[in-house]
Amino acid sequence: MAILSEAPVERPEGKTLSSTSTLEDNPQPETTGAAHDHDHEGHTHEPHTHEHGPVLNPECTRELNIDVPAEDVSKTYRRVSGNYRKYARIPGFRPGKAPESVIQRKFAAEIRKEVIDSLLPERFNKAVSELGVRPVGQPQVTELSVDEGKPLHVKAVFEYLPDFSIDGYQSVTVAKPSAEVTDEELQQEIERLRESGATIEPVEEERALVDGDWAQISYKGQIEGEEAAAPIEGQDSMVEIGGKQTVQAFSDVLRGAKPGQEMKAEVVYPADYAEPRLAGKTVAYELTVKSIKKRTLPELNDDFAKELGNYETYAELENGVRQYLGSRKQRTVENETKDRLFAALAERFPFPVPESLVQEQIDARLERGLRALAAQGMPPDQMRKMDFGRLRAAQRESALAEVKSFLLLDRIAQQENITVSDEEMDHELQMAALQSREPLDALKVRLTQDGGLARIREQLRREKTANLLYERLPA
């Protein structure tokens, strides 16, 4: 689980209602998982909104009824209408002289929205505050009525961060495997490097093909039952006798053959063969052996070390490889151990999770995946054909586990009084600026405007908390 990756989970202070864009225009509940269009031109990926159905978790959902007296509604209508009348340009009337009835008819929707914006946010936020809960996601409106001269009525439901106990979290432990590199792991990596430096050279002596040899062949094959189709042909193809990637029938017929020899082979390909044209088919081949070649591995000596980089001796190479493997293994062991620890904490301290946070985390996971596909060059039309309903469903369990971990880490960070210093933030922002090739000041402005600074500070706090818990685990 990518616990330390980007996450949109709400900060502890929760959501506040700011305008009708978060209330009146909020979509009503519907089935989750509808497919969406995604446009990924070239190697860029513009952030987009995933309009999944806002199904809420009833275990952490509250309902609010807000009523505003008719007198306040009328007063606000008059004020908003007066502003429109003062500045609106209406054909046939001088500025500020159009009748109020004309203004209200022409700008009915705009005036209604401004009235709601003026009356509801402060009252909603105050009502939520009085409930003593921390809302997340966006509120959903189930009832809304507003007309001049009548009371305004709103009924809305919203999710909130549940309160749960973490008493005794210090006693929750999991096994902490050693990250020390074994001699076997070192030799496997050295052998991999050796394999990458292998060369294939002609065999000068006159002899037959044996396992481990490479046969340079030409071939022509005809698929059974497809005699009218063009034959399968190849020139100067290399086949490893007995190799893992070699079809067994080729190894059997070529083993013992000599250069210049012609032979026939019938190959029955398995149904799951990687090449669709050949999967499950029988092909009759005519083969000609052109030459025999031998794969030669470099000797493990100082010269081999020098060819691989800034090493003077083979001993230096071994030491460098051991350090590289140690760093990689440490990251792997640490991440896997933290994931098991988070799972143990979630089992020890169960609590309901707001569905809006789970859906936001699914969005974040899909966004990262789509960006990666776009960077790899996947065409936009292929992305549009993806089954996003299935993808969302497949991501849900992982997203739920991540959200649980985030909320647990936030509670433990609060308990441990863990904070992120300005120096730590500056270092993180400098690294981000280097990666994005964006001026640091411009990056700070952008992140301040979109709330990114708070998310980064939140992410760093979780990282520090996770590291603290990991370091406390018994070896």
C-alpha positions, 0 to 999 in steps of 0.5 A: 500500500502506498501509504506515503503517496499523495492522498486527498483525505480531509484534514481534521478541521473538516469541510465547511460550506462555502457556496451553493456550488457545494450545496444546491448543485451537489449531485443526488445519490446514485449508483457508483461506478459509472464509466467516464470519458477521459481525454489524455492527449500525448503525455499529459494528463489534465486533472478531471472530476470523477462524478461517482455517485455520492453514496454515504456511509450511514454509520458516520452520516448526520442530517441538518435542517436549516430554516431561515425566517421569511423576513430575512429571505425577503430582505436578502432578495431586496438587497441582491435585486437592488445590486443587479438593478443598479449595475445591470444593462437592460435594453430600453432602460437607463442604468438603475431605472429598470423596474424591480420586476424586470430585474427579478424576471431576467436574473431570477436564477442568478439572484436566487443563487446569490440569496442562497449563498448569502443565507446558508453557508454561515448558518450551515457551518454554525449548525455543524459546529454546534453538533461537535463533529468534523464534516468531510466531503460535500453535503448532499441536499435532500430538500431545498425551498427558497422564494421571496417572502417565504421562509428558506428551508434546507435539509442536508446530510453530510459525513463526518470523521468518526471519533474512535479510541486508540488506547493502547496503540503502543502495544500493537506490534508486528514482526520486523524482518531483517533488511540485511543482504544475504550472500545468496542475494548478493550472488544472485544480483552479481549473476544478473549483472554477469548475464547482462554482460554476456556475449554470443560468439560463433563456434568454430569447431565442427560439432552438433548443437547441444543444450545451451547453444544458440542455433542461427536458423532460417525457417518457413512454417504453415499453419494447419488448416490455413494453407491459403494463408501466407507462410510464417517465415524468418531468416537468421533467427536465434534459438537457444537449445533447451532455453526457457523461452524456446518452444520444446519442439524446436529444442528437440528437433535442433538438438544434435543438428549441425550447420547446413542441416535441413529438417522438419518440425511440427509444433503444437502451440498451447492455447495461452501462447503469447502470439495470438496468431499461433495460440492453439495452432499446429504449425509444420516447419521447415528449418535450416541450421546456418551456424552454431553460436555460444553464449559466453559469460564474462569472468568475475574479475577487476576488468568486469568491475571496471566495465560496470562503472566507477569501480577499480576492483571486483571487491569494490563492485561487490561492496557497491552491489551490497549497498544498493541491495541493502538500500532497496531491501530496507525500503521494501521491508520497511514498507511491507512492515508498515503496511502490516502494522497499519492493518494490525492497528485497523483490526485493533481499533475498528471504526466506520469510514466516510465513503466520500473519503474512500471515493476520493482516494479511489480518484487519487489512485486512478489519477496516478494510474492514468497519468502513468498510462498517458506517460507511457504513450497510451492513446486517448481513445484507448483510455476512453474504452477502459471500464472505469466502473470495474476499475473503481470497484477493483481499487476500493479495498485498497483505497479503504485500507489506505484511508483507515491508515491515514486516519489512524496516523492522524490520531496517533500524530495528535497523541504524540504531538508530532508536527512538521517544521517550516524547515522540513516543509521548505526542504520538501518544496525545494525537492518538488520544485526541482522535480517539476522544474518550476520556480519555488516561489511560483510553486508556493503560490500555486500550492497555497491557492489549491490547498496543496501546502496543507496536504503536503504538511499533512503527508509529511506528518503522516510519514513522520508518524509512520517512521516513529511507529516503525522504529519502535517495533522490536527487532 
